Amino acid sequence: MEQWTTWRTLVRSAVSLAFVSAVSMGLAQEPLPGGDAPITRARLAGARLESIDTSHSWAFKEKGFVLASGTKKDIPADLLKALLGPERKARRIEGQWDMDEEEGVLILTAISADGKQGQKEVRLKIGPAGPVRANVGKEQYNIFPGKR
């Protein structure tokens, strides 16, 4: 039992030291308690947004995006309708993205699914929901940052 306590203390110390080092070198920023972290283009580039109910996720590259359904769940109907039009189903949607940071709007273009074109341009409201979450339309997502 004593070995386990010692091992756990060492691991916690190492993790704390790594975090303090990352903050001091400017690699990580400690969010303000209770505050919202702004959603910016730089924050989304390379990031993955996982829906709270794990039904779907977004992956953002420098210019492209992929919206994919979860293993046993579908992309929400309102997103399908907005991106592809009425009565279309898809488990994976791809396209290009940009962001109007002043308006808090995600701008999606060149949208396609299963080799068929979707809407020419879609604007979705995006905003912070605390330090590690974002709201896109009616859905809430955990933000998993990419490599910087």
Secondary structure, DSSP 8 states (H G I E B T S, - for coil): -HHHHHHHHHHHHHHHHHHHHHHHTTSS----TT------HHHHTT-EEEETTSSEEEEE-SSEEEEEE-SS----HHHHHHHH-TT---SEEEEEEEEETTTTEEEEEEEEETTEE--SEEEEEEEE-SSSEEEETTEEEEEE----
